[in-house]
C-alpha cells in the first residue's frame, strides 16, 4: 500500500528554501548594499517561488511502498522515477532532526547502502545516502526500527 509523505515534510523543505534566501538577503543588508531589498524580492520571485512550486509537485506526487523485501520510492514530478532499495543492500539507517524539523514534528530518515555513491576517489570520500525520507517523528522511528531489524536479520543469516 503506497504511503504519502506528511504535509509537514513539505513545510520543512519549503521552509529551508525560504530560510536560505533570508540568510542571503541579510548578508546584503549587513554589507550595506542599497539594492538589498530588490535583491531579496528578486530571489523570492525568481528562485524561491519556482522551487516552492516544484517541491509542492514533488510532495503531491511522491509515494513510499514498504514491501517484504524492499522499500520503493516513486517520484512522478517531471519524470517518473522509481528508486528501489532492497533490505539486503542496506548498511545502516539513521535519523536526523534539526531545530526546524523538531518544531514541525518531522525527522529525516537516511538509508545508507553499499552503493557506488559511497566511494573513495583519490582519497576523497564521497558519502551520500541512497535515499532520504522526511517523515513524521513516530513514523520515522518505526521505519528505522523495522529497517534495523531487517539489517540484523541479514547479518545473522550471513554469519550462519
Backbone bond lengths (Angstrom), bond angles and torsions (degrees), N, CA, C in turn:
res aa  C-N    CA-C-N  psi(-1)  N-CA   C-N-CA  omega(-1)  CA-C   N-CA-C  phi
1 X - - - 1.450 - - 1.529 109.05 -
2 X 1.317 118.38 125.33 1.478 121.02 -179.19 1.528 112.12 -66.95
3 X 1.310 115.54 140.40 1.462 122.53 178.03 1.520 107.77 -112.26
4 X 1.325 117.17 127.79 1.460 121.81 177.14 1.535 108.49 -86.98
5 X 1.323 117.49 143.47 1.468 119.17 175.62 1.529 110.55 -67.04
6 X 1.328 117.31 148.54 1.464 119.63 -179.19 1.528 111.63 -67.68
7 X 1.322 115.95 153.72 1.472 121.27 -178.97 1.528 110.59 -62.92
8 X 1.324 117.25 -28.42 1.463 119.55 179.52 1.522 112.18 -66.16
9 X 1.345 117.29 -23.60 1.467 118.84 175.84 1.521 110.20 -67.96
10 X 1.326 116.95 -34.35 1.465 120.77 175.36 1.526 110.17 -65.78
11 X 1.325 116.78 -44.50 1.469 120.40 177.80 1.527 110.52 -59.27
12 X 1.332 116.03 -39.44 1.464 120.18 -179.65 1.529 110.83 -63.21
13 X 1.319 117.39 -48.99 1.466 120.69 -177.09 1.534 111.78 -65.79
14 X 1.322 117.55 -43.63 1.472 120.63 178.56 1.521 110.36 -66.97
15 X 1.323 116.17 -39.49 1.460 120.14 178.38 1.508 112.54 -61.08
16 X 1.323 117.41 -38.02 1.460 120.31 178.56 1.530 111.21 -67.07
17 X 1.330 117.80 -37.12 1.468 121.28 177.78 1.527 110.14 -65.15
18 X 1.315 116.90 -45.47 1.466 120.99 179.67 1.528 110.19 -65.01
19 X 1.321 117.35 -38.57 1.459 121.52 179.39 1.528 111.05 -61.75
20 X 1.327 117.24 -43.65 1.466 120.87 178.75 1.529 110.20 -63.95
21 X 1.329 117.62 -41.63 1.467 120.36 178.28 1.525 110.95 -64.32
22 X 1.313 116.77 -38.19 1.455 120.58 177.74 1.525 110.37 -63.66
23 X 1.329 116.79 -41.67 1.468 120.29 177.32 1.519 111.28 -60.54
24 X 1.317 116.59 -42.34 1.459 120.28 179.56 1.527 110.24 -63.42
25 X 1.325 117.00 -41.99 1.460 119.22 -179.37 1.525 111.32 -67.83
26 X 1.333 117.66 -35.09 1.465 120.34 177.45 1.521 109.97 -64.44
27 X 1.323 117.51 -37.68 1.462 119.98 176.96 1.523 111.36 -60.76
28 X 1.331 116.56 -40.07 1.457 119.30 178.28 1.528 111.14 -67.37
29 X 1.315 116.83 -39.10 1.464 120.29 -178.98 1.529 110.02 -67.61
30 X 1.336 116.72 -43.76 1.463 120.64 -178.99 1.529 110.56 -64.78
31 X 1.317 116.91 -35.72 1.456 119.08 -179.46 1.533 111.77 -81.76
32 X 1.320 117.22 5.36 1.469 125.06 172.63 1.520 113.96 62.65
33 X 1.324 116.48 36.95 1.453 119.45 171.38 1.518 108.14 -75.25
34 X 1.299 117.32 137.82 1.457 120.12 179.72 1.522 111.33 -75.24
35 X 1.313 117.02 -16.22 1.459 120.91 -178.72 1.524 112.95 -95.55
36 X 1.321 117.66 14.74 1.460 120.86 -174.72 1.524 112.02 -58.88
37 X 1.299 116.11 -43.68 1.464 119.41 -179.35 1.522 111.14 -64.56
38 X 1.307 117.18 -42.84 1.466 121.38 179.25 1.526 111.04 -66.87
39 X 1.324 116.46 -38.57 1.463 119.67 178.97 1.526 110.25 -65.09
40 X 1.326 116.54 -41.90 1.459 119.79 179.70 1.526 111.18 -60.68
41 X 1.321 117.42 -47.70 1.462 120.06 -178.89 1.522 111.56 -69.86
42 X 1.325 117.57 -31.76 1.460 120.01 175.20 1.521 110.43 -65.04
43 X 1.335 116.55 -44.47 1.459 120.02 175.81 1.517 111.47 -61.25
44 X 1.315 115.88 -42.93 1.461 120.04 -178.20 1.517 111.32 -63.03
45 X 1.318 117.61 -43.94 1.460 121.18 -176.34 1.522 111.94 -77.01
46 X 1.327 117.07 -47.17 1.465 119.26 -172.16 1.521 114.14 -91.27
47 X 1.308 118.73 -16.82 1.463 119.65 -179.91 1.523 111.65 -114.33
48 X 1.321 116.52 -54.86 1.463 119.53 -174.31 1.515 113.35 -68.09
49 X 1.307 118.24 -41.06 1.459 120.29 -177.18 1.529 111.82 -63.58
50 X 1.340 120.05 -49.82 1.471 118.48 177.03 1.532 113.13 -62.69
51 X 1.324 117.08 -36.76 1.465 119.82 177.63 1.518 110.39 -65.14
52 X 1.323 117.05 -41.99 1.465 120.42 178.64 1.530 111.13 -63.99
53 X 1.325 117.75 -39.65 1.472 120.82 177.30 1.526 109.63 -64.02
54 X 1.328 117.02 -43.63 1.467 120.21 178.41 1.526 110.50 -62.03
55 X 1.328 117.28 -44.59 1.462 120.13 179.73 1.522 111.69 -63.14
56 X 1.345 116.57 -37.29 1.462 119.62 176.69 1.529 110.65 -63.88
57 X 1.326 116.75 -45.30 1.462 119.97 178.36 1.527 111.10 -63.49
58 X 1.320 116.58 -41.05 1.464 120.24 178.78 1.526 110.41 -63.90
59 X 1.322 116.36 -38.28 1.461 119.94 -179.77 1.527 111.48 -66.26
60 X 1.320 116.37 -44.25 1.465 119.02 -176.58 1.521 112.57 -74.75
61 X 1.326 117.41 -17.89 1.469 120.47 -176.67 1.521 112.99 -114.89
62 X 1.310 117.83 24.12 1.450 122.30 177.48 1.520 109.33 -114.59
63 X 1.332 115.84 135.02 1.468 121.01 175.85 1.521 109.48 -135.60
64 X 1.330 115.39 150.98 1.450 122.72 175.53 1.526 106.93 -114.84
65 X 1.310 116.73 138.15 1.460 121.50 175.77 1.524 107.67 -126.50
66 X 1.327 115.96 121.39 1.460 121.99 178.50 1.520 106.78 -102.19
67 X 1.332 115.52 114.94 1.457 120.90 -179.03 1.524 109.13 -113.14
68 X 1.325 116.48 -178.36 1.462 120.82 -177.27 1.522 112.86 -65.02
69 X 1.325 117.63 -34.26 1.458 119.94 -174.78 1.520 114.34 -121.55
70 X 1.330 118.21 -0.43 1.467 119.41 -176.57 1.528 112.04 -157.68
71 X 1.316 113.42 163.87 1.462 123.36 173.56 1.521 106.21 -116.44
72 X 1.327 117.13 122.58 1.465 121.10 -178.29 1.519 109.34 -115.74
73 X 1.330 116.33 129.63 1.457 122.67 177.80 1.520 107.51 -115.96
74 X 1.321 116.43 120.76 1.457 121.47 -179.65 1.515 108.49 -110.01
75 X 1.329 116.14 126.30 1.454 122.42 177.52 1.525 107.15 -124.43
76 X 1.311 116.43 121.50 1.458 121.77 -175.85 1.531 109.90 -121.94
77 X 1.335 117.07 45.04 1.455 120.48 -175.88 1.521 111.18 -74.07
78 X 1.294 118.42 -72.99 1.461 122.48 176.03 1.523 110.62 -102.80
79 X 1.314 115.16 -42.99 1.452 122.16 176.95 1.521 107.35 -127.95
80 X 1.306 116.74 149.14 1.455 119.31 178.88 1.522 109.21 -75.33
81 X 1.328 115.90 124.53 1.452 122.04 -178.50 1.518 107.92 -132.40
82 X 1.311 115.76 123.47 1.463 121.29 178.37 1.521 107.87 -117.56
83 X 1.315 116.13 121.41 1.464 121.51 177.83 1.528 107.26 -110.76
84 X 1.310 115.58 122.81 1.463 121.69 -179.22 1.515 108.33 -113.40
85 X 1.323 115.92 126.44 1.458 121.92 177.83 1.524 107.11 -118.63
86 X 1.322 115.67 113.12 1.457 120.28 177.69 1.522 109.04 -78.60
87 X 1.326 116.15 141.54 1.454 120.65 -178.27 1.527 111.36 -62.22
88 X 1.324 117.43 -27.50 1.462 120.30 -179.24 1.524 112.44 -70.33
89 X 1.321 117.76 -20.06 1.472 119.83 -179.23 1.530 113.17 -96.79
90 X 1.313 117.91 -3.36 1.477 121.10 -178.38 1.521 109.73 -76.99
91 X 1.341 115.91 127.78 1.463 121.66 175.55 1.519 111.56 -91.12
92 X 1.327 116.30 -46.13 1.465 119.45 -179.11 1.521 110.04 -155.18
93 X 1.326 113.24 162.52 1.460 121.91 178.72 1.516 106.77 -132.66
94 X 1.333 116.47 133.86 1.459 119.73 178.14 1.519 109.90 -138.26
95 X 1.312 114.88 154.23 1.464 120.11 175.20 1.518 108.14 -117.15
96 X 1.310 115.15 149.19 1.468 122.42 -179.55 1.519 107.04 -136.61
97 X 1.315 115.78 140.92 1.462 120.09 179.55 1.527 108.54 -145.34
98 X 1.344 115.96 110.68 1.447 119.40 175.89 1.537 108.88 -87.75
99 X 1.314 116.32 -175.48 1.467 120.44 -174.81 1.529 111.38 -63.71
100 X 1.315 116.49 -44.08 1.468 120.56 -178.63 1.528 110.68 -66.19
101 X 1.325 117.26 -39.91 1.465 121.10 177.63 1.529 110.64 -65.64
102 X 1.315 116.50 -39.08 1.470 119.76 178.61 1.527 110.30 -64.49
103 X 1.325 116.98 -39.44 1.468 121.18 178.14 1.530 110.59 -61.41
104 X 1.348 116.41 -39.60 1.466 120.56 -178.96 1.523 113.09 -84.54
105 X 1.332 117.48 -10.63 1.457 120.46 179.64 1.516 113.67 78.07
106 X 1.340 116.94 32.62 1.462 121.31 178.63 1.526 109.59 -122.97
107 X 1.331 115.13 160.61 1.460 122.15 174.45 1.511 108.53 -132.98
108 X 1.317 115.81 152.50 1.456 121.76 175.74 1.524 106.54 -98.84
109 X 1.322 116.29 116.31 1.449 122.48 178.18 1.517 107.71 -97.14
110 X 1.324 116.57 122.29 1.463 121.86 -179.20 1.520 108.93 -110.81
111 X 1.326 115.30 131.03 1.457 122.06 179.08 1.523 107.81 -110.76
112 X 1.335 115.99 119.92 1.459 122.35 -178.86 1.522 108.89 -105.06
113 X 1.317 116.29 132.34 1.455 121.59 176.78 1.519 109.38 -122.37
114 X 1.300 114.99 173.22 1.473 119.39 175.45 1.521 107.81 -92.51
115 X 1.308 114.72 69.14 1.458 121.14 -177.01 1.524 110.06 -107.89
116 X 1.324 116.83 170.05 1.470 119.62 178.16 1.523 113.30 -64.17
117 X 1.319 118.46 -11.16 1.459 120.87 179.53 1.522 111.54 -71.03
118 X 1.329 117.98 -12.81 1.458 121.79 -179.65 1.524 110.49 -111.88
119 X 1.289 116.96 48.89 1.452 122.05 -175.53 1.524 111.76 -95.45
120 X 1.307 114.92 155.92 1.464 121.76 169.56 1.519 107.62 -99.59
121 X 1.319 116.39 116.19 1.450 121.20 179.17 1.520 107.63 -119.57
122 X 1.336 115.48 113.52 1.469 121.98 179.79 1.529 111.91 52.06
123 X 1.312 115.96 40.72 1.451 120.50 177.68 1.517 114.61 83.77
124 X 1.320 117.90 -8.13 1.461 120.69 176.62 1.512 108.85 -90.30
125 X 1.277 116.90 126.37 1.456 120.24 -178.79 1.523 108.67 -96.87
126 X 1.296 115.31 112.87 1.459 121.17 179.70 1.515 108.68 -95.58
127 X 1.300 116.66 110.91 1.455 120.14 -179.92 1.511 109.75 -118.40
128 X 1.294 114.18 125.67 1.446 121.01 178.15 1.522 106.81 -147.12
129 X 1.321 117.72 130.93 1.467 117.62 179.54 1.521 110.58 -66.56
130 X 1.315 114.74 152.80 1.458 119.72 177.74 1.525 110.18 -62.58
131 X 1.313 115.67 -40.63 1.458 120.10 177.11 1.520 109.94 -153.76
132 X 1.307 116.06 152.80 1.460 123.13 175.10 1.515 108.04 -128.24
133 X 1.309 116.01 131.48 1.457 121.84 179.76 1.522 108.88 -120.60
134 X 1.310 116.86 133.97 1.461 121.28 174.29 1.524 106.28 -99.75
135 X 1.339 114.97 111.14 1.461 121.42 -175.78 1.518 109.87 -128.08
136 X 1.330 116.03 163.17 1.452 119.62 172.96 1.518 108.13 -62.83
137 X 1.310 116.73 152.55 1.459 121.92 -172.03 1.532 112.37 -54.90
138 X 1.328 117.45 -47.68 1.468 120.34 -178.60 1.522 111.33 -63.88
139 X 1.324 117.02 -43.54 1.463 121.13 179.81 1.523 111.44 -64.73
140 X 1.324 116.56 -39.48 1.470 120.24 179.60 1.526 110.38 -64.62
141 X 1.329 116.95 -42.28 1.461 120.02 179.63 1.525 111.20 -66.37
142 X 1.333 117.21 -40.24 1.469 120.27 178.47 1.525 111.02 -65.37
143 X 1.326 117.33 -43.45 1.462 120.43 179.46 1.525 110.62 -66.86
144 X 1.326 117.02 -37.21 1.463 120.26 177.22 1.522 110.48 -63.21
145 X 1.325 116.78 -43.65 1.460 120.69 178.54 1.535 110.69 -63.20
146 X 1.328 116.84 -43.17 1.466 121.84 179.44 1.524 110.97 -61.48
147 X 1.342 116.57 -47.93 1.464 120.41 -179.38 1.531 111.27 -67.55
148 X 1.321 117.26 -36.03 1.470 120.33 177.25 1.527 110.81 -63.74
149 X 1.325 116.46 -39.01 1.465 119.63 176.31 1.521 110.94 -63.58
150 X 1.337 117.30 -39.28 1.462 120.67 177.88 1.527 110.63 -64.63
151 X 1.339 117.35 -38.91 1.467 121.32 178.75 1.527 109.67 -65.00
152 X 1.354 117.22 -45.35 1.457 120.76 179.39 1.522 111.43 -63.01
153 X 1.314 116.87 -39.47 1.462 121.82 177.60 1.528 110.29 -62.03
154 X 1.336 116.03 -41.76 1.471 120.64 178.34 1.511 110.16 -64.01
155 X 1.327 117.59 -41.96 1.458 120.87 -177.94 1.528 111.38 -67.88
156 X 1.323 117.40 -37.94 1.467 119.10 179.75 1.520 111.56 -71.10
157 X 1.320 117.88 -34.44 1.464 119.83 178.78 1.518 112.33 -73.39
158 X 1.334 117.56 -30.01 1.469 119.40 179.27 1.520 111.64 -78.01
159 X 1.338 118.74 -27.13 1.453 120.72 -179.84 1.521 111.38 -82.12
160 X 1.314 118.91 -19.20 1.471 120.90 179.62 1.466 112.15 -77.73
